[in-house]
Amino acid sequence: MRNILVLFFLFACALLSYTDREILSLLVDFIKLDLNISNYQFALLIGTFFGVIYAVMGLPVGWLVDRLPRKPFLIGAIGLWSAGTMVCGLAMQFPLMLMGRMLVAAGEAALAPVALSLIGDIFPRHQQGRALGFYFSGIVAGGGVSIIVGGWLLGPAGLYLLAPLMPHLAPWRRIFMFLAMVGTFMCILALFVVHEPRRVHYVSGSPDGSPDASGRRQSRMVLLVTCLAVSTVSVIDNAVGAWAPYVMLHAFSVSAAHIGKILGGSLIVGGLTGVTIGGILSDRLMKGRGQDAFYAPIIMLLLVLVVLCLGGAAYNYMLALCMIMGIVALAGMCSTLGLNLILHLGTSRRRGFVASFSFFLNVLVGAGLGPLLVPLALDMPLQITPITALSSVAAGAALVASGLFIAARCLSRNLSPA
């Protein structure tokens, strides 16, 4: 029961961290007007700069997580990204907003390796797929929750709930302050909920069971290419999380509060569906045929995603919502299957580092390129619409990711015994 409580707390941490990260996507126009920044500056703010800081911090933290107690890392991570969220809410100039985002990135860099290391030690291997799927659901749903919470607090609820406490702050700034207060509460709660489990190590070797150096090198290459493939899938998540509200606002002329309710709910439903199915499927594949069986389902799901994106420009309001929900669900399935595969390809003694390396690539590639590719597509001479730009980026990333998964599968076959 205590392990389930820890899993729920880690899910809540993932939900809060991604809400803090993605809330900017709903506040694009407010922040641009208040701070007088361009689309490219905003893209750096929400994606590229965030990804660089996350990447720099993630690997050393992952190395330390494998060697030191994880509870202090978790508490420190929540406190750091909450402090960064508060700085974002108080920032009056672009450089200070960048500083706040740097703190958010540094704090969130520690969460994934700590969470995946804890889950690997408190659940048996045949249950880790569902446990990781539940944790990932917090990550995927965070984007939707940020839109719902933001839309709710931009409406009458914000006036009654936050305005009396912060009368001199603009509504968008109050949202950041509210999230920072929630993070402070989570820091205190972690002291009582989280415990430090005994580290569990599984015996693992190269995929063919051979201990020779050549086999180990090739198995590392399989792991690296698989990590690159999963990071390319994260381009889709980050592009949708950063620009889906903007696309719907400008394509269908609806209010931010309305989009906060409708699109936020769609992202949550799609995300939860994807990672839940992905977690269940992971456990079944691992129990049945092992890690080699993961590649074919992932490639098929990515090709379905490409087909879904083909009609983006022709979709009406409801079909566009369904397309976005479907993209998030399919990307969530692929990410969950891929991340479970990565953890099984690695070694349990370096679980924290493998997780941090995977998330390092996810943020460096996904958060670095996802939000940036959409405005680049919009500025191309073809003069495409926002919804076409978003669907094109999602389809292109899915094609590249499927190619990388095919390459990893071929490398894995070369390691199999004749």
N, C-alpha and C positions, 0 to 999 in steps of 0.2 A: 504493500500500500504506500509506503514511504517513497519507493522508487517511482510509482505513478505520480505522486505529488511533485517530485523533482521534475519529471517529464512535463507536467502541466506548467510548472514554473518556467522551464526552459522555453516552452511554447509561447508563454506570455512575454518572455524576454525577446524572442524573435519577432513577435507581433509588434512590440513597442519599438524595437530598433528599426524595423522597416517602416513603421509609421513615421518615426522621426526622420528617416532618410527620404521617404517619398512624398511627404506632405508638401514639399516645394512645388510638385507638379500641379497641384490645384491652385497655388498662389502665384502662378507665373506673372499674370498681369499686374497684381498688386505689388509684388516685389520689384518688377521692372520699372514701374511708375515711381515707386517710393525711393528706390536707390538709383534710378536713372541708368539702368544697365541694358545692354543689347541682348539679342537672342544667343549670340555666341558666348557672351559672358555668363549668361544663365546656364548654358549647356556645360561650361566649365564648372560652374557652381554645383550643379546637380549630378554631374557625371564624371568628367575627365579628371578634374582636380581631386575629387573625392576618391576616385579609383587609385590614383598615384599614392596618396597618403595611406589608404587601406593596404595597398600592396607593400609599401615600405615597412609597415608595422606588423603585418600578418605573419610573415615567416619567422622572425625571431620570437614572437609570442608563441607560435605553434611549437617551436623547439623547446621553449621553457615549459609549456603545458605538459610535455612528455616527462618532465623531470621534477616539477615542483607541484605543491598542492594547488588544486584548481579553484577552490572556493574563493580565495582572495582575488584571483584574476577576474572571476565573474563579477564580484562586487565592484572592483575597481573599474571594469569595463562599463557597467551600467552608469556609475557615477560620472565617468568621463564623457560619455556621449550625451548624458543629460545636461552636464555643464555646457557642452557645445551647443545644444539646442537652445539653452537660455541665452547664450551669446548671440545666436542667430536672431532671436526675438528682440534683442536690444540693439542690434547693429544699425548704425545710421549711414554707413558707407560700405561699398563693395569689399574693400580689404578686410574689414572686421567680419563681414558675413563669411568670407573665405576662411578666416581664422576659426569661426564657429564650426564650419563644415569640416575643418581639419580635425578638431577635437571629436566631432561625431564619428568621423572615419577611424580615428585612432582607437576609440572605445569599441566600436563595432567590430574591428579587426580581431579582437580577442574572443568575441562571443562564439563564433562557429567552431574553432578548435576546442574550446572548453566544453561546449555543449556536446559535440560529437565524441569527444573523449569520455565524458561522463556517461553518455548513452551506451557506448561500447562496453563500459564496465558494469553497468547496473542491469543490463538486459542480456539474455543468452543470444547467441548468434542467430538462431532461427527466428527470433522475434525482433531483431534489430531493424529489419526493413519497415515494419509497421511503426515502430517507435521513431525511426528517422523520418518516415513519411509524415507522422503527426507533428514532429518538430518543424519540418520543412513547410507544413501548412501554415505555420505562423509567419514564415518568411514570405510565402506567396500571398497570403491574405493581408499582409501588412500594407501593401499598396492600396488595396480596396478599403481597408479600415482607415487609412490616412485620408482618403477622399471622403468617406462617410463622416468621420470626425470633423474634418475641415469644413465640409458643407454644413454640418449641424451647427458648428460653432460660429460660422459666418452668418447664420440666420438668427432668429429671435433667441435661441438658446444661449448664444454667446453674449447677447446684450444682458440677459438676466443672470447668467452664471458667472461670467468673467468681468464684464464691464464694471460692476461695483467694486471688484477687487483691484482692477487695473484701469481706472478711468482715463488715464492720460495716454494709454497705448492704443495704436491702431488695431482693428479687429484681427488682422493677420498676425500681428505680433503677439496678441493674447494667446493665440493657438500654440505658438512655440513655448510660451511660458507655462501653459497648462500641461503640455507634454513633459516639460522639464520637472514639474512637480510630481507627475506620475512616476517618472524615473527615480526621483528621490525616495518615494514610497517603496519602489521595488528594491532599492538598495537595502533598506531596512528589513524588508520581508525576506531577502536572501539570507540574512543572518540566522533566521529560524527555520527556513524550509530546506535549504541545500545542505547535504552532508558530503563528506569526502569518502567515496567508496574505495574498496581495495582494488588495485589495478589487476586486470585479468589479461593474460597473454595467451593468444592462440598460436599453435605451431603452424607455420606457413613457410612455403618456399616458392620457387619458381613454378609457373603453371605446369611444367612437365615433370616436376618433382626432382629435377636435376640440380645438384649443388654447384655445378661448374660456373666459372666467371662469365662465360659467354651467355649461358642461359639467364643469369642474373641481369646482365646488361640488356638483353633483349626484353626481359620482363619489365624492366624499368622503362624501356622505350614504349611498350604497350601502355603502361601506366601514364606516361607523359602525353601520348597522342590521345588517350581517352580523356585526360584532364583538359586538353585543348578543345576537344569536341564538346565537352560539357560547358566549358567557358563560352563557346560560340552559341550554344543554346541560351545562355544567360544574356546575350545581346538582345534576344527577343523579349525576355522579361523586362529588361531595363528600358528598352525602347517603348514598350507598351506602358510601363509604369510612369515614365517621364512625360509622354506625349499623348496618351489616350484621352485625358480630360481636355487638353487643348484641341485635339482633333475633333472631338464631339462638340465642343463649344462652338468652333468656327465652321464646322460642316453643317450643323443643324440649328444653330442660333438658339440654343437653350441657355438657361442661367447656370451659374456655378453651383448654386445650392441644389438645383434639380439634378445636375450631373453627379454631384456628391452622393446623392441617394441612389440613383439608378445605376450609374457606372460602377460606383463603389461596391454595390451589392453583386453586380455581375462579375467583377474581378474576384470577389471573395468566393462566390459559388464555383467559378471556373477553377480557381486556385486550389480550393479544398478538394474538389472532385479529382483534379489531376494528381495531386500528391498522395491522396488516400489510395486511389487505384494503383499508382506507381509503387507505393509501399507494400501493398498486398501482393502485387505481381512480383516484386523483388523477392519476397520470402518464398513464394511458390517456385520461382525460377531457381533460386539457390538450393532449395530443398530437393527439387526434381533433377535438373541437369547441370547445375553449377554455374559459375560465372560466365562460361563461354556462351550460354544461351541468352544473355542479355542483349547482344548486339542487334540481332534481327528485329525484335519488337521495337527497339528505339528507332532504327532506321525507317521502319514502316510508319511509325507515328509521325516522324518528321516529314515524310512525304505527304501524309494526309494534311499536315499543317500547311504545306505549300499549296495544295489544291484549294484549301479553305481561303487562302489569301488572294487567289486569282481574281475573284469578283469584287474586290474591295471598292473600286470606284463606282460600281453600279449598285451597291447596297443602299437601301433606305435606312432610316433611323434604327428600326428594330433589327434588321439584318446586320447592320454595323455593330450593334451591341452583341448580337450572337457571335459574329466573327471574332470580336475581341475576347469574349468569354471562351470561345473555342480555342483560340490561340493560347490563352493563359492555361487552359486545362491541358492541352497537348504538350506545351512546353514544361508544365509542372510534372507530368508523367515522365517525360524524357529526362528532366533534371534529377528526379528522385531515383529512377532506375540507374542513371549514370553515376550519381554520387554514391549509391549503394555499391555499384560495381567498383568504383575507385577505392572505397574503403576495404573491399575484399581483395583487390589486387595488391594493396599495400600490406604492411605488417602491423600487427596489433601493438607492437612496442613503439611504433612511430605514428600512432593514430592521430595525435594532435598535429604533427608536422604535415602528414599527408592531407588532413582536412584543411589546414591553413594554406598549403600550397594550392589545393584545388580552389579554395575561395579567393586566394591571391589572383589566380588566373581569371576566375569569374568576375571579380571586380575590375581587374586591370583591363580585360577584354570587354566584358559585358557592360559594366558601369562606365568604362572609358569610352567605348565606341557606341553603345546602344543609344544614349541620349544625343550623341553628336551626329549620328548618321541621318536622323530624320530631318534636322534643319539643313544638312548638306544636300539631301535629296530635294527638299523644297526650293533650294536656291539654284538647282540645275536649270539649264536653258529650256528643258522640256516643259516647265511651268506646270508641274503636276499638283493635284490637290493634296491637302494634308492627309486625308484617309488613304490615298494611293501611296504617298510617301511612307506611311507607317506600315501598310501591308507589304510593300516592296522590300522594306528593310527586314521584316519578319520572315518573308519567303526566302530572301537571299541568305540570311543567317541559317535558316533551316537546311538549305541545300549544302552550304559549306560544312555544317555540323554533320550531316549524313555522310558526306565524303570522308570526313575525319574518322567517323565511327567505322566505316568500311575499311579504311586503312588500318585502324587498330585491330579489327577482326582478322585481317590478313596476317598481320604480325603475330597475333595470338595463335593462328593456325600453324605458323612456322615453328612455334614452340611446342606444339602438340607432338606426342610420340608417334612415330611412323607405324 
